[in-house]
């Protein structure tokens, strides 16, 4: 790690940094205390109408989907966004309220999602009698229908692939798909349907030709249990978004979209979001169209309680006063869910309400220590930090990452002391409860090895920092099985100047050839993250 973490900065120099630090963007996080409201009707059809009323004063076109059968409408959000058309729901017989809403919107064109076997004369005849033009987008099955909708949308160099056998993943990625004009295609669990493969080849001809090299061309939403790797044979440029369940996958879809979009368009004047059930599809479908139109996130919850990972994702969205609209009444999303969103009910998660600043050491022009074979410390610390962030978020914690790429907090203006100060600033301004800095050690003797954890007796909460260090060190050693070099007091800048309990973990010696290989190993990196995570749990009393 060298001596950069030991650097002291004179008080006068710190004063000179103040104006510069104002320009450093810091991740803010606070306990979830959102303003919550509901949009709902007594039936799913009426809920869809009220969503339409909330988002559209007028529309020339509306999309119409079955309220009791999801496959043909799963991929509709990008088309809704392209046409600025709300999605309405009906059963096999057209509900008269639909005609009333179409009239309010001033729409003259209705697109039916699905063929005559899905939306037949019980729907088309009343539309014709009302003087409305209509068309059907429907193939031989759900996969062919999705391909037809995708063809209508076209491609800007990427396609989203989701399961056609269940609904959550498609709806979770819907707002991103809509806002970016990315078509969604469906696959089965056992095989990639020919209609889907054909459409992939049409939409991504160049990616298919070069093997998908470069930027991911196909965003696969869902884990191996939903879309096995064998199904993806020949699919170009795969980027998979997956969690252990639908709620974690939806949260990861939010984090992915946030990274890709940079900022949600609807965040002006305060963050907004929609919360939908993950147990049924109609509310999430129509809300996804509204979220895409307004440029705001869509989160997913269980009926009775808000999942920990959703709490974490929503907390990270709350940079300003978050306003959350629940889609559905208390029978769809309980009052307990609403109370948790409002902060009136404390979630029962392991780390709910905890904010952890995770600091992957070095980055950019600062390589950190250099290993015996030329590897860089900065490339080892980032994946450990990212794995740790995932574990913490899944347990309900909010995470501030001081860097998410090879770029340090100071960006192109990198300088050593401002970089250290920026990391501290992000944690302090973000009101983090804990600070974890991740590093590799180095020494002139290549035989030196082992794991060590440091705290600073000059930290304002030194006693708690020592307690945290002891817990993290014990669990990290248990996971990594390297020499236990103990917990030590050190004057490292980032753990001295943070206002919360802070530790710096030296996972192993990059100067030791054997440990250098371990430090660059994905398996070792995951174990390191797990050890630190379990140390935090022990520190918290679990």
C-alpha positions as CSV (number, residue, x, y, z in Angstrom):
1,X,0.0,0.0,0.0
2,X,3.0,2.4,0.3
3,X,2.9,5.3,2.8
4,X,0.1,7.5,1.2
5,X,-2.4,6.5,3.8
6,X,-0.1,7.7,6.6
7,X,0.0,11.2,5.1
8,X,-0.8,14.1,7.5
9,X,-2.2,17.4,6.1
10,X,-1.5,20.7,7.8
11,X,-4.7,22.5,9.0
12,X,-3.9,25.4,6.6
13,X,-3.8,23.1,3.7
14,X,-7.2,21.6,4.7
15,X,-8.7,25.0,4.6
16,X,-7.4,25.5,1.1
17,X,-9.1,22.3,0.1
18,X,-12.6,23.4,1.3
19,X,-13.6,25.2,-1.9
20,X,-12.3,22.4,-4.0
21,X,-14.2,19.8,-2.0
22,X,-17.5,21.5,-2.5
23,X,-17.2,20.4,-6.1
24,X,-16.7,16.8,-5.3
25,X,-19.9,14.9,-5.7
26,X,-20.6,12.8,-2.6
27,X,-23.2,10.0,-2.3
28,X,-25.9,10.9,0.2
29,X,-27.9,8.4,2.1
30,X,-30.4,8.6,4.9
31,X,-33.0,6.4,6.5
32,X,-36.0,5.9,4.3
33,X,-38.6,8.5,5.2
34,X,-40.5,9.1,2.0
35,X,-43.7,10.8,1.3
36,X,-46.0,7.9,0.3
37,X,-49.3,8.0,-1.6
38,X,-51.4,5.5,-3.6
39,X,-52.9,5.2,-7.0
40,X,-55.5,2.4,-7.0
41,X,-59.1,1.4,-7.9
42,X,-61.4,-1.3,-6.8
43,X,-60.2,-3.6,-9.7
44,X,-57.1,-3.9,-11.7
45,X,-58.9,-2.4,-14.7
46,X,-59.8,0.7,-12.7
47,X,-56.3,0.9,-11.3
48,X,-55.0,1.0,-14.8
49,X,-57.4,3.8,-15.7
50,X,-56.3,5.8,-12.7
51,X,-52.7,5.3,-13.7
52,X,-53.6,6.6,-17.2
53,X,-55.3,9.6,-15.6
54,X,-52.3,10.3,-13.5
55,X,-49.9,10.4,-16.4
56,X,-51.8,11.4,-19.6
57,X,-54.0,14.4,-20.2
58,X,-54.4,13.2,-23.8
59,X,-53.0,10.5,-26.1
60,X,-53.6,9.7,-29.7
61,X,-53.0,6.0,-29.2
62,X,-53.7,3.6,-26.3
63,X,-52.4,0.1,-25.8
64,X,-54.8,-2.6,-24.6
65,X,-53.8,-5.7,-22.8
66,X,-55.5,-8.6,-21.1
67,X,-56.0,-8.0,-17.4
68,X,-55.9,-11.7,-16.6
69,X,-53.1,-13.1,-18.9
70,X,-49.7,-11.5,-18.9
71,X,-47.5,-13.0,-21.7
72,X,-48.4,-10.8,-24.7
73,X,-48.1,-7.6,-22.8
74,X,-44.8,-8.3,-20.9
75,X,-42.8,-6.3,-23.5
76,X,-45.1,-3.4,-24.0
77,X,-43.4,-0.6,-22.0
78,X,-40.9,0.4,-24.8
79,X,-43.8,0.6,-27.3
80,X,-45.9,2.7,-24.8
81,X,-43.0,5.1,-24.4
82,X,-42.3,5.3,-28.1
83,X,-46.0,6.1,-28.9
84,X,-46.6,8.1,-25.6
85,X,-49.5,5.7,-25.1
86,X,-50.9,4.5,-21.8
87,X,-51.6,0.8,-21.2
88,X,-55.1,-0.1,-20.4
89,X,-56.5,-3.5,-19.3
90,X,-59.6,-5.5,-20.2
91,X,-60.9,-9.0,-20.0
92,X,-62.3,-11.0,-22.9
93,X,-65.2,-8.6,-23.0
94,X,-64.4,-4.9,-23.3
95,X,-65.2,-3.1,-20.1
96,X,-67.3,0.1,-20.8
97,X,-65.0,2.1,-18.6
98,X,-62.2,1.6,-21.1
99,X,-64.2,3.4,-23.8
100,X,-64.8,6.3,-21.4
101,X,-61.1,6.6,-20.7
102,X,-60.2,6.4,-24.4
103,X,-62.7,9.2,-25.0
104,X,-61.2,11.3,-22.2
105,X,-57.8,10.9,-23.8
106,X,-59.1,11.8,-27.2
107,X,-57.5,8.7,-28.7
108,X,-58.5,7.5,-32.1
109,X,-56.2,4.5,-32.4
110,X,-56.1,1.3,-30.2
111,X,-53.3,-1.3,-30.4
112,X,-54.3,-4.7,-29.1
113,X,-51.5,-6.7,-27.5
114,X,-52.1,-10.2,-28.6
115,X,-54.0,-12.0,-31.4
116,X,-57.7,-12.8,-31.7
117,X,-57.3,-15.7,-29.3
118,X,-56.3,-13.1,-26.6
119,X,-58.4,-10.1,-27.6
120,X,-61.2,-11.2,-29.8
121,X,-64.6,-9.9,-30.9
122,X,-65.6,-9.1,-27.4
123,X,-63.1,-6.3,-27.6
124,X,-62.8,-5.5,-31.3
125,X,-66.5,-5.2,-32.0
126,X,-67.2,-2.5,-29.3
127,X,-64.1,-0.6,-30.5
128,X,-65.4,-0.6,-34.1
129,X,-68.9,0.4,-32.9
130,X,-67.3,3.3,-31.1
131,X,-65.7,4.5,-34.3
132,X,-62.1,3.7,-33.2
133,X,-59.4,2.4,-35.4
134,X,-57.6,-0.6,-34.0
135,X,-54.9,-3.0,-34.9
136,X,-53.6,-6.2,-33.4
137,X,-50.0,-7.1,-32.7
138,X,-50.1,-10.8,-32.2
139,X,-48.0,-13.8,-33.2
140,X,-48.4,-17.5,-33.0
141,X,-47.3,-17.4,-29.3
142,X,-45.9,-14.9,-26.7
143,X,-42.4,-15.2,-28.2
144,X,-43.6,-14.3,-31.7
145,X,-45.7,-11.5,-30.3
146,X,-42.7,-10.0,-28.5
147,X,-40.7,-10.3,-31.7
148,X,-43.3,-8.3,-33.6
149,X,-43.4,-5.6,-30.9
150,X,-39.6,-5.5,-30.9
151,X,-39.6,-5.1,-34.7
152,X,-42.0,-2.2,-34.3
153,X,-39.6,-0.5,-31.9
154,X,-36.3,-1.3,-33.7
155,X,-32.9,-1.3,-32.0
156,X,-30.2,1.2,-31.0
157,X,-27.6,-1.4,-30.5
158,X,-28.9,-3.4,-27.6
159,X,-31.8,-5.8,-26.8
160,X,-33.2,-7.0,-23.5
161,X,-33.9,-10.7,-23.0
162,X,-36.2,-11.9,-20.2
163,X,-38.2,-15.0,-19.3
164,X,-41.4,-15.5,-21.1
165,X,-42.6,-17.9,-18.4
166,X,-43.0,-15.4,-15.6
167,X,-43.5,-11.6,-15.4
168,X,-41.4,-9.8,-12.7
169,X,-38.1,-9.4,-14.6
170,X,-39.6,-7.9,-17.7
171,X,-41.6,-5.4,-15.7
172,X,-38.6,-4.5,-13.5
173,X,-36.5,-3.5,-16.5
174,X,-39.4,-1.9,-18.3
175,X,-38.7,1.8,-17.4
176,X,-35.1,1.5,-18.5
177,X,-36.2,-0.2,-21.7
178,X,-38.7,2.5,-22.5
179,X,-36.5,5.4,-21.8
180,X,-33.6,4.0,-23.9
181,X,-35.8,2.7,-26.7
182,X,-34.6,-0.9,-26.1
183,X,-36.8,-3.7,-27.3
184,X,-37.6,-6.6,-25.0
185,X,-37.6,-10.2,-26.3
186,X,-38.7,-13.4,-24.5
187,X,-37.1,-16.7,-24.0
188,X,-38.1,-20.0,-22.5
189,X,-36.2,-21.8,-19.8
190,X,-35.4,-24.9,-21.9
191,X,-34.6,-23.2,-25.2
192,X,-34.4,-19.9,-27.0
193,X,-37.4,-19.8,-29.3
194,X,-36.7,-19.5,-33.0
195,X,-38.8,-16.3,-33.3
196,X,-36.6,-14.7,-30.6
197,X,-33.4,-15.8,-32.2
198,X,-34.5,-14.6,-35.6
199,X,-35.4,-11.2,-34.2
200,X,-32.1,-11.0,-32.3
201,X,-30.3,-11.5,-35.6
202,X,-32.4,-8.7,-37.2
203,X,-31.9,-6.2,-34.4
204,X,-28.2,-7.0,-33.7
205,X,-26.7,-8.1,-37.1
206,X,-23.3,-6.5,-36.4
207,X,-23.1,-7.9,-32.9
208,X,-24.0,-11.3,-34.1
209,X,-21.4,-11.2,-36.8
210,X,-18.5,-10.3,-34.5
211,X,-19.5,-12.4,-31.6
212,X,-20.8,-9.5,-29.5
213,X,-17.4,-8.1,-28.7
214,X,-17.3,-4.7,-27.1
215,X,-20.3,-3.1,-25.4
216,X,-22.9,-5.6,-24.2
217,X,-25.5,-6.0,-26.9
218,X,-27.9,-8.3,-25.0
219,X,-29.0,-7.4,-21.5
220,X,-30.3,-10.6,-19.9
221,X,-32.5,-10.0,-16.9
222,X,-32.8,-13.0,-14.5
223,X,-30.5,-15.6,-13.0
224,X,-29.5,-19.1,-14.1
225,X,-32.6,-20.5,-12.5
226,X,-34.7,-18.4,-14.9
227,X,-32.6,-18.2,-18.0
228,X,-29.9,-20.9,-17.9
229,X,-26.6,-20.2,-19.7
230,X,-27.2,-23.1,-22.2
231,X,-30.2,-21.2,-23.5
232,X,-28.0,-18.3,-24.4
233,X,-25.7,-20.1,-26.8
234,X,-24.9,-17.8,-29.7
235,X,-26.5,-14.7,-28.1
236,X,-24.1,-11.8,-28.6
237,X,-22.6,-9.5,-26.0
238,X,-24.3,-10.7,-22.8
239,X,-24.7,-8.6,-19.7
240,X,-26.7,-10.4,-17.0
241,X,-28.7,-8.6,-14.3
242,X,-29.7,-11.1,-11.7
243,X,-30.4,-11.5,-8.0
244,X,-31.4,-14.3,-5.7
245,X,-35.1,-13.5,-6.2
246,X,-37.4,-11.2,-8.2
247,X,-36.9,-8.4,-5.6
248,X,-33.1,-8.4,-5.8
249,X,-33.2,-8.6,-9.5
250,X,-35.6,-5.6,-9.6
251,X,-33.2,-3.7,-7.3
252,X,-30.2,-4.6,-9.5
253,X,-32.2,-3.4,-12.5
254,X,-32.6,-0.1,-10.8
255,X,-28.9,0.2,-10.0
256,X,-28.0,-0.8,-13.5
257,X,-30.4,1.8,-15.0
258,X,-29.1,4.5,-12.6
259,X,-25.5,3.8,-13.8
260,X,-26.4,3.7,-17.4
261,X,-28.8,6.7,-17.4
262,X,-26.6,8.9,-15.1
263,X,-29.7,10.6,-13.7
264,X,-33.4,9.9,-13.8
265,X,-35.2,12.5,-15.8
266,X,-37.9,12.9,-13.3
267,X,-35.6,13.8,-10.4
268,X,-36.0,17.6,-10.9
269,X,-37.5,19.2,-7.8
270,X,-37.2,16.0,-5.7
271,X,-36.9,12.3,-6.4
272,X,-40.0,10.3,-7.4
273,X,-40.6,6.6,-7.7
274,X,-43.3,4.0,-8.1
275,X,-43.6,0.9,-5.9
276,X,-45.5,-2.1,-7.3
277,X,-46.3,-5.6,-6.2
278,X,-44.0,-8.4,-7.3
279,X,-46.8,-10.9,-6.8
280,X,-48.9,-10.0,-9.8
281,X,-48.3,-8.3,-13.1
282,X,-51.1,-5.9,-14.1
283,X,-50.3,-3.0,-11.7
284,X,-46.5,-3.3,-12.4
285,X,-47.2,-3.3,-16.2
286,X,-49.3,-0.1,-16.3
287,X,-47.0,1.6,-13.7
288,X,-43.9,0.7,-15.7
289,X,-45.3,2.7,-18.7
290,X,-46.0,5.7,-16.4
291,X,-42.5,5.4,-14.8
292,X,-40.9,5.4,-18.2
293,X,-42.9,8.4,-19.4
294,X,-42.0,10.4,-16.3
295,X,-38.4,9.2,-16.2
296,X,-38.5,7.8,-12.6
297,X,-37.6,4.5,-11.1
298,X,-39.9,1.5,-10.5
299,X,-39.4,-0.6,-7.3
300,X,-40.9,-3.9,-6.5
301,X,-42.3,-5.2,-3.1
302,X,-43.9,-8.2,-1.6
303,X,-47.5,-7.7,-0.5
304,X,-47.0,-7.8,3.3
305,X,-43.5,-6.4,3.8
306,X,-40.9,-4.4,1.9
307,X,-37.9,-6.6,1.0
308,X,-34.6,-5.5,2.5
309,X,-32.9,-5.1,-0.9
310,X,-35.8,-2.9,-2.1
311,X,-35.4,-0.8,1.0
312,X,-31.8,-0.4,0.3
313,X,-32.4,0.5,-3.4
314,X,-35.1,3.1,-2.4
315,X,-32.8,4.5,0.3
316,X,-30.1,5.1,-2.3
317,X,-32.6,6.8,-4.5
318,X,-33.5,9.3,-1.8
319,X,-30.8,12.0,-2.6
320,X,-33.6,14.5,-2.1
321,X,-37.1,14.2,-0.5
322,X,-38.3,11.0,-2.0
323,X,-41.9,10.8,-3.1
324,X,-43.2,7.2,-3.6
325,X,-46.5,6.3,-5.2
326,X,-47.7,2.8,-4.3
327,X,-49.7,1.2,-7.2
328,X,-52.6,-0.7,-5.6
329,X,-54.6,-0.5,-2.4
330,X,-53.9,-2.2,0.9
331,X,-54.9,-5.6,-0.5
332,X,-52.0,-5.3,-3.0
333,X,-49.4,-3.5,-1.0
334,X,-50.1,-3.6,2.8
335,X,-50.1,-0.6,5.1
336,X,-47.0,-2.1,6.7
337,X,-45.2,-1.6,3.3
338,X,-46.5,1.9,3.2
339,X,-45.4,2.6,6.8
340,X,-41.9,1.2,6.1
341,X,-41.6,3.5,3.1
342,X,-42.6,6.4,5.2
343,X,-40.2,5.5,8.0
344,X,-43.0,5.0,10.5
345,X,-42.3,1.3,10.7
346,X,-38.7,0.2,11.2
347,X,-37.8,-2.7,8.9
348,X,-36.8,-6.0,10.6
349,X,-33.7,-6.5,8.5
350,X,-30.2,-7.2,9.8
351,X,-28.8,-4.0,8.6
352,X,-31.8,-1.9,7.9
353,X,-31.1,1.8,8.4
354,X,-27.4,1.3,8.4
355,X,-25.2,3.3,6.0
356,X,-21.8,1.9,5.2
357,X,-19.1,3.8,3.2
358,X,-17.0,1.3,1.3
359,X,-13.7,2.6,0.0
360,X,-11.8,0.6,-2.6
361,X,-8.3,1.9,-2.2
362,X,-6.5,3.8,-5.0
363,X,-7.7,4.0,-8.6
364,X,-6.9,5.8,-11.8
365,X,-3.3,7.0,-12.0
366,X,-2.8,5.8,-8.4
367,X,-2.1,2.1,-8.9
368,X,-1.4,1.4,-5.2
369,X,1.2,-1.3,-4.5
370,X,2.5,-3.3,-7.5
371,X,2.8,-7.0,-7.2
372,X,5.7,-9.3,-7.9
373,X,4.4,-10.0,-11.4
374,X,3.2,-6.5,-12.1
375,X,-0.4,-6.6,-10.9
376,X,-2.0,-3.4,-9.4
377,X,-3.5,-3.1,-6.0
378,X,-6.3,-0.9,-7.4
379,X,-7.6,-3.7,-9.6
380,X,-7.9,-6.0,-6.6
381,X,-9.7,-3.7,-4.2
382,X,-12.6,-2.7,-6.4
383,X,-14.2,-6.1,-7.0
384,X,-14.0,-6.8,-3.2
385,X,-15.7,-3.5,-2.6
386,X,-18.4,-4.3,-5.1
387,X,-19.1,-7.8,-3.7
388,X,-19.2,-6.2,-0.2
389,X,-21.7,-3.6,-1.4
390,X,-24.0,-6.3,-2.8
391,X,-23.9,-8.2,0.4
392,X,-24.7,-5.1,2.5
393,X,-27.5,-4.0,0.2
394,X,-29.1,-7.4,0.3
395,X,-29.1,-7.1,4.1
396,X,-30.9,-3.8,3.9
397,X,-27.9,-1.4,4.3
398,X,-27.3,1.6,2.2
399,X,-23.9,1.8,0.6
400,X,-21.7,4.7,-0.3
401,X,-18.9,3.5,-2.7
402,X,-16.1,6.0,-3.0
403,X,-15.5,4.8,-6.5
404,X,-17.3,2.4,-8.7
405,X,-14.8,2.3,-11.6
406,X,-11.1,2.8,-12.1
407,X,-11.7,6.5,-11.7
408,X,-10.9,7.9,-8.2
409,X,-13.2,10.5,-6.5
410,X,-11.1,13.4,-7.9
411,X,-11.5,12.2,-11.4
412,X,-9.2,13.7,-14.0
413,X,-8.1,16.3,-11.3
414,X,-6.4,13.5,-9.3
415,X,-3.9,14.5,-6.7
416,X,-3.0,12.4,-3.7
417,X,-4.1,14.5,-0.8
418,X,-7.3,15.8,-2.4
419,X,-8.1,12.2,-3.2
420,X,-7.8,11.1,0.4
421,X,-9.8,14.2,1.5
422,X,-12.5,13.5,-1.0
423,X,-13.0,9.9,0.2
424,X,-13.4,11.2,3.8
425,X,-15.7,13.9,2.6
426,X,-18.0,11.4,0.8
427,X,-18.4,9.4,4.0
428,X,-18.8,12.3,6.4
429,X,-21.2,14.2,4.2
430,X,-23.1,11.0,3.5
431,X,-23.5,10.5,7.2
432,X,-22.2,7.0,7.0
433,X,-22.4,4.9,10.2
434,X,-19.3,2.8,9.3
435,X,-16.3,3.3,7.0
436,X,-14.5,0.3,5.5
437,X,-11.3,0.9,3.4
438,X,-10.0,-2.0,1.4
439,X,-6.3,-2.5,0.5
440,X,-3.5,-4.9,-0.3
441,X,-0.3,-4.7,1.8
442,X,3.3,-4.7,0.5
443,X,6.8,-5.1,1.9
444,X,10.3,-5.4,0.7
445,X,10.5,-9.1,2.0
446,X,8.5,-11.2,-0.5
447,X,7.9,-13.7,2.3
448,X,5.9,-11.3,4.4
449,X,2.2,-12.2,4.3
450,X,-1.1,-12.2,6.1
451,X,-4.2,-10.2,6.8
452,X,-4.3,-7.1,9.1
453,X,-6.9,-4.6,10.0
454,X,-6.1,-1.0,11.2
455,X,-8.0,1.6,13.2
456,X,-6.9,5.0,14.4
457,X,-6.9,6.0,18.0
458,X,-7.3,9.6,16.7
459,X,-10.7,8.7,15.2
460,X,-13.5,10.5,17.1
461,X,-15.0,7.1,17.8
462,X,-11.8,5.2,18.4
463,X,-13.2,2.7,20.8
464,X,-16.0,1.6,18.4
465,X,-13.4,1.6,15.6
466,X,-11.3,-0.8,17.5
467,X,-14.4,-3.0,18.2
468,X,-15.2,-3.0,14.5
469,X,-11.6,-3.8,13.6
470,X,-11.5,-6.8,15.9
471,X,-14.7,-8.2,14.4
472,X,-13.7,-7.6,10.8
473,X,-10.2,-9.0,11.4
474,X,-11.5,-12.2,13.0
475,X,-14.1,-12.9,10.3
476,X,-11.8,-12.0,7.4
477,X,-9.0,-14.3,8.7
478,X,-11.6,-17.1,9.1
479,X,-12.6,-16.7,5.5
480,X,-9.2,-16.1,3.9
481,X,-7.1,-18.5,6.0
482,X,-4.0,-16.3,5.8
483,X,-1.7,-15.4,8.7
484,X,-3.5,-13.3,11.4
485,X,-1.5,-10.1,11.7
486,X,-3.9,-8.7,14.1
487,X,-5.6,-5.3,14.7
488,X,-3.3,-2.3,14.8
489,X,-3.4,1.4,15.5
490,X,-2.3,3.5,12.6
491,X,-2.4,7.1,11.5
492,X,-3.9,6.5,8.1
493,X,-5.6,9.6,6.8
494,X,-8.9,8.0,5.8
495,X,-9.6,6.3,9.1
496,X,-8.3,9.2,11.2
497,X,-10.4,12.0,9.6
498,X,-13.7,10.1,9.2
499,X,-16.3,10.9,11.9
500,X,-17.7,7.4,12.2
501,X,-16.0,4.2,13.3
502,X,-13.5,3.4,10.5
503,X,-11.2,0.6,9.7
504,X,-8.7,-0.1,6.9
505,X,-8.3,-3.8,5.9
506,X,-5.1,-5.1,4.3
507,X,-6.4,-8.4,2.9
508,X,-3.0,-9.8,2.0
509,X,0.5,-8.9,0.7
510,X,0.6,-8.2,-3.1
511,X,4.4,-8.3,-2.8
512,X,4.2,-12.0,-1.8
513,X,3.9,-14.0,-5.1
514,X,1.5,-16.6,-3.6
515,X,-0.8,-14.0,-2.0
516,X,-0.6,-11.9,-5.2
517,X,-2.3,-14.7,-7.1
518,X,-4.9,-15.0,-4.4
519,X,-5.6,-11.3,-4.3
520,X,-6.5,-11.3,-8.0
521,X,-8.7,-14.4,-7.7
522,X,-12.5,-13.9,-8.0
523,X,-13.0,-16.6,-5.4
524,X,-10.6,-15.0,-2.9
525,X,-12.2,-11.6,-3.6
526,X,-15.7,-12.9,-2.8
527,X,-14.4,-14.6,0.4
528,X,-12.8,-11.3,1.4
529,X,-16.1,-9.5,1.0
530,X,-17.9,-12.1,2.9
531,X,-15.4,-11.9,5.8
532,X,-15.8,-8.2,6.1
533,X,-19.6,-8.4,5.8
534,X,-19.7,-11.0,8.6
535,X,-17.4,-8.8,10.7
536,X,-19.9,-6.0,10.4
537,X,-22.7,-8.4,11.5
538,X,-20.7,-9.4,14.5
539,X,-20.0,-5.8,15.3
540,X,-23.7,-5.1,15.2
541,X,-24.4,-7.9,17.6
542,X,-25.5,-10.7,15.3
